[in-house]
């Protein structure tokens, strides 16, 4: 849908200029986005919010929360959303392609060539991946620390962040993240909208103090009127007043059209899966991966079991082929949803159909639901986010999202330590990445590369 330009903002730059900005900003993401969705969030936060101020920290946190609550790969939806708000639909599609194209291309080539080749990921590549992931953990912790200065300004938000992080460390389920965010939204809405005014009036009556004075003090504690002071206490954080106003806003009508498109295609995909052929063909690929992209929340590793059920377990490929592809996708930058390219290529190769076409269909089908839903949600988010009741809701949602980021650092650490090596050395990589990025000011791509080099050094020193 065409964007409706906000007349209150500066004149919109020409399309070519906007595309150039997207290319310059996103090009490096295609080769440094190791470590999974939470590491991707940290990289986006550092490069686009801290350095370029495309949106405020609160807006970024809200986009993260919305992306985590919708199906599909969260980090890809965040990267897409930032470009959509900044530069429009065409630029957002361009940004998404840059974000995902390297991993998707590699997985397509591997899927075309893999055939029945068997093998395991070599040890040097495993150590490289550990170094990259450990560096990503340092960036995740650093981003979460900086965001906490803005998002957790009172006891309620700090407790919500603690509880959401603790629950997601201990438990894992596709429905868990959306459920926690809904609970956080209800909690903050009830607390801010009903409990706080009630107890404030009760205290005022008891103490004969002006109610408005106590309410103002309560607002300050919650960060409603003085969030800048929390940022000023952090010398590495930027003031949100400096963020650049969004160029594009979108109409509610366009959001409804996008949602209708999503639902029509989902119904068609379900009908095809129920009544269509079970053997793999192009139509079956499209319907299968569209359904997967529509029902998976959390992205990343959450999608792997469902993909195995829909591909290897029904005979589209062998378990060995599936596992080889899974090992390779873990070693590549970008979203794990790029695994769909490999699966589509292998499935079509096994039935003597064009594997490249299969990979392209799988790529579009698995990503499209999440992105089109983001197009549907953005207009309503832009329209409603400044309303007091919506701000109350997002206080809880954002606090829970921050807890997810902290817990993701721990879950990433478990992933790094599960594959052997010297864990004390990996902790050194984590700390080094955080210090180099947060306090020395080294660019994120260089920090990620140094993490990979340190991982390879472990192989050279300890494993050869």
Beta strands, then each sheet from edge to edge (+ up, - down):
strand 1: 4-5
strand 2: 248-249
sheet 1: 1+ 2-
end
